[in-house]
Amino acid sequence: MSQRKYGSEFGFLTRAVHTGNDVDRETGAIKRPITLGNCYELPYDPSSLNWSSADKALYTRNGGVNQKYLQEKIAALEGTEDCVVLASGVAALSGIFFTFLKSGDHVVCSKVTYIAVYRLLTEHLKEKYGIEATLVDTSDPEAVKAAIRPNTKLIHIETPGNPTIGISDIAAIAEIARENGILLSVDNTFASPYLQRPAELGADLTVESLTKYINGHGDALGGSVSGKKELIDKIRAEAMVNLGGAISPFNAWLIMRGAVTLPLRMRQHSESALKVAQFLKSNPAVRFVAYPGLGSDRGHKVAAKQMKNGFSGMIAFGLNGDADAHNRFVSCLRVITSAVSLGHDESLIVFLGPDDERQYLYPEEFHGGFFRFSVGLEDTEDIVGDIRQALERAGLT
């Protein structure tokens, strides 16, 4: 771990730059190196060691040094006691479920979530372990409260939600969870800790797909769970050491590097996305726009309360036209790239068609097919111009 500590007495930008980094003792380099070794030197008498311990550098599956540096940084950015970094965002999510749920337990979850969460809760955990889930509109805290059962052990929400950008009131749901003795986990990937810190609003566990905004360059996979040390220690032991969900040293190093510019990038993502959303909202070829930065958005009031410094770079929108019209539009784009993932430096768009299996869970305006659009760091005028020319070339204006 680093010798110098950068806690809450320092600002977010300072923590993003310095936490987890220090002068390398061996070389004097002011950036910590990538340590690719998969094991570490043992003490003179190793017989008393716990071979499954993550407290000491023994074996990289139990935690490598680059992972530890990154964990320190993410915990500082989230404002939590501790953090565990895993191989992917899905490893982080499944780590929570595996650690805190057992046969016969019940989960309340946002009805619109990342597809892996949907599959884990409605298929794999249900069929293999008898864990039941109720999917509700978590933008309505009363719906969350009504779904709670005596055997409910976890409430899991996404806000903003993937892919419809729905907003849930973290503080209100945290109060419900506390009153019922239930853990609350919040997937914060679309916001990042620069815009929203669920722990400060009462969440027990904060999940990030580090692959997305925190890395920011589209070149590494990782996931994190942050919270109180007693909870994180359980995930570290069960999901990382025993299930083998460890992040590679190289990916940890890449994400460490990317996280330094997180606040600067999130400012630009948010600024550009608001302008793009306003353009889309005013264009007659556009059927609907979902973006919490718009005053007309159904989630704006709650988002403005719990998101600081902006509303992120994620937009959902649909065009006046069928699936072919949407695909024609994408084929005419020149700056924006058609690809999955999000939070990269480049703008990414993906069309989710009317045959999506989760269509019944989406708000009605999404039923004709829509785009999930991750606004990148290109010149805002170029992004807007690319949309305008693609609409014209596709014959939609």
N, C-alpha and C positions, 0 to 999 in steps of 0.2 A: 504494500500500500504506500501511498505517497507520504513523505515526511511532513509536508505542509498541509494544513487543513483549511478548507474554504467553506465555511458554514453560512448560516443565514445572515450573518453580519455583513456579508458581501452581496453585491447585486447579482442578478441572474447572468449577465454577460460575463462578469468576472469569474463566476463559478463555471460557466461553460468553457472558458479558456483554460482555467488553471486546475480545476479539481481532477484528481487522478493522475496528473502529470507531475513530474519532478525531474531534477537532474539525475541522469543515470550514474550510479556510483562508480561503475567500472570504467566507463569511457569519458565521463564528463559531458556527454551530449545532453542538451537541454530538452530533448524529447525522448520519452521512454521508447526503447526498441521493441520489435516483435520478438517474443521468445517462443520459438517453434518447438522446443523440446516437449516430448509428451510425458516425461517423468523427471523427478528432481532427486538430488542426492539425499540419502537417508542419514539419520544420526548414527553415532557409534553403536548404540544398542537399539534397534528398531522393534524389538519384541513387544514393547508396550504400546505401540502405535495402533490406532483404530484405522484399519485400511479403508473404511468407508467415510472417514472424516473429511470435511471440506475446510477445516480450520487451518491446516498446514499444507503447503505445496508438496504434494506427493506424486500425483498422477493427474494429467490434465482433465480427465473425465470428472475428477473431484473438484476441479477448478484450477485454471492456469493463472499466471500473474497478470497477463493482459486482460483477462476477464475480471480480475479483482479491481484493476485500475478503472475499468469501465463501470463496474458496479458502484464504485465510490462516486463517480461523476453522475450517473443517473440518479442515485439516491439524493445527491445534493440538488439536482435540478427539480426533482419531484417534491423535495421537502419531506423526505421520509427517513426513518431510522436506518433502513437497510434495503438492499436490492439484490435480486439474483438475476443474472443474465443467462439466457439459454439459446439454443441453436436457431430458433425462429420464433415469430409471433405465435404460431400455432403450438409450438412446444411450451411457450409460456402459458397460454390458455389451458391446454390440456394438463399442464402441471398443476394449476389451481384445482381443476376438476378432480384429478387423480388423488391429490393430496387431501382435500377436504370433504370429499363425497364418498359414500359407501353404499352398498346395496340397501334399497329401501328408502333412501333419501330423496328429497324433492328440491328442485331448483326453479326459481322464477327468473325468466330471462326476457330481454327485449325481443319482440317478435321479428324485428328486422335487424339481423346481425350478419357478421362475416359468415360466409358459407361453411367454413370449417366448424364454427361454433354450432351452427344449425345441425350439421351432420353429427357432431359429437353428442349433442344433447337429445336429438330426436331419433337417432339411429344407434350409434355405437354404444354409448353408455346405457341407453334404455334396453337394448337387446342383449348386451353382454353382462350387465351388472344390475339390471332392474332399477336403475336410477331414473326417476320421472322428471319431466320438465314441463312447465306451463309457460307458453309464449304469450306475452301481453304487450299492449301499447304502453311502454314505460314513459312516454311523454305525459301520461296521466298517472300521477302518484296513487290515486285512489284505486286504479286498476291493479297496481302492484300490491297494495294492501289487501285487496279482495282476493288475490290469488294465493296468499300465504296459507300454508297448511301446518298442522302440528309438526310434521316431519320436514319442513322447509329448512335447509341448512345454508343456502346461498342465494343471493340475488345478484345477477350479473347483467350489467347494462353497457351499451355502447352509446356514447354521445360526443360528437355527432355520430350518427349511426351509418353503417355501411350496408347498402349503397345509397339509401334514400335521404341521407343527411338529416335525419330526425334528431330532435334535441330532447333530452331528459333532464329533469331537475335533480342534480346530484345531491344537494343538501336535503331536499325534501325526502328523497328515497333513503338517504343515510339515516335520517331520523326514524323512518319506518323500520329499517333494519335493526337499529339499536333497540327500539322498543320491543322487538320480538326476538332479540338475541341471535340475529342472523348476520352472517358475513356479507358485506357488499364489495363486489369487485367491479371496477370500471375500466372498460377498454377506452383508452385515451388517445389512440393512434391518430385519429383524424385531427386532433387538436395539438398534440405534443405538450410537454410541460411548460413551454413558453407561453402558450395561450390559456392553459387550463391545468390546474393541479387538484385532482380529485381528493387527495389526502387532506388538503386544507378545507375541503367541503364535507369531510366526514367519512369518506370511503376507507375501507380497511385495506384494500389491495388495488393498485393501479397497474394496468397492463399496457405495454407499448410494443407494437411491432417495430423494432429498431430498424428494420429493413426500410421503413418508409421515411418519414420526415427527419427523425433523429440522425440517421445516416445521411440521407439527403442526396446521394449520388448514384443510386441504383446499381451498386456494385457489391453489396454484402447482405447476408441474412443474419437476423438476430431478433431476440425478443427479451423483454424484461418484465419482472413483477416486483413492485416496490411496496413497502409497508413496514409494519412493526417487525423488529428482529425476530420475535418468537414465531411469527407466522412465516417469515421468509426462511428461517432455518428449517422449517418443516418441508417447504417446497424444495429447498436446496438438497436436502437429504433424500427425499423421495423421488422428485421428478428429474433431478440432475444426476446425482450419484447412482441411484438404483435403476433409473430408466435410461440413463445415458444421453440425456438431452443437452450435453455440453456444447458450447459455442467454440468454434475454432479460434486459435490465437490470432490468425490473420484477420478474420472477420471482426473480432473484438477490437483489434488495432484500427481497422478501417472505420468502424463506427465511432471509435474514440476520436479519430481525426475529424469525421464529419460533424460530430456533435458540437464542435467548437463554433461553427458558424450557424447553428440552429436559430438563435434569435434574429440574426440578420436575414436569413432566408425566410423565416416565418413572417416577418414584416412584409417582405416583398410578395410572397405568395398571397397573403391576405389582402394587400393593397391592390394587386392585379386582379384577384378573384372578384373583389367587390365591383370593380369597373367592368369586368367581363359579365358578371351577373346582371348588372344594370343594363348593359347593351343587349343581352339576351332577353331580358324582361321587356324591353321596348321594341323588340323585333317581331313583326306579325307572323313570321314563319315559325316562331317558337310557341309550343303549346303550353308549357309551364316551366318554371324555374324554381328549384329548391336551393336556397342559400341563406344561412341564418343571419348574414350581414344585411340582408334586405329588410327594411322596416315592415314590409308586407308579409314576410315569411312567418309561418305559424309558430316557429320556434324562436323567433327573434327576441322576445322579451326575456325568456329564460337564458338564452345564449348571452345576451348583453349583460346579464347579472353574473354569470359564472365564467365567461371567457374574457380574458384581458388581452389587450394589445392587438386585437383583430379577431377574425372569424375563420381563419384557415383558408386553404386553397382548394377545398373540395366543393364542387357544384354538381347537382343532378339537374338534367333538363331533357325535355322531349320536344320533338318537332311535329308540326302538322303534316302527317304523312304516315305511310305504312312502314314496315320493316325495311323494305327495299329503299325507300326514300332516306331513311336513317343511314343505311349502308352506303348509298350513293354519296351522301354528304361526307362521310368519313373518307371515302376514296378520293375526294377532291381536296382534302387537307394537305398542306405543304409544310407547315411549321409544327403542327400538333401531330403526335404519333399515336397510332392505334395499337395499344398494348395494355396488358393488365398491370397491376401494381399502381403505386401512387407516391406522392411526396418526393419525386425525383427533381433534378434540376430542369429536365425537359417536360413539357406539357404532355400528358397522357390521357387518352380517351378510350372508353370501352362501351360498346353497345350491348345492353341487356334487353333481349327481345321479348315479345309478348308470350313466348312459350316457357319463360323462366318458371321453374317448378315452385318457386316461392312467391309467385305473382299474387296469390290470395292473401299474403301477409302485407303487401304494399298498399299505401294509400291509393285511392281510385285513379288519380291522374297518372299514375305510373303504369297502368295496365296495358297501355298501347305500345310499350317498349320505351326505353329511355337511355340516356347516356350518363355514366359516371365520369366526371371530368376532373382531372387533377391539374390545376393551373400551375404552370412552371415558372421559371425565372427569366424567360425571354422578355423582350420589350413588350409591355402591355399592348401598345399600338399594333405590334406584329401579331399578337394572339388574336385580338379583335379583328384585325384585317384578314387573318386567315379564316376565321369563322365566316366573315362577310363574303369573301370570295368563294368559299366552298358552298355556301347557301345559293349563291348566284349560279355557279357552274353546275350544281345539282338540280337546278330548275325549281328551287323552293321559294324564291322571292318574286 
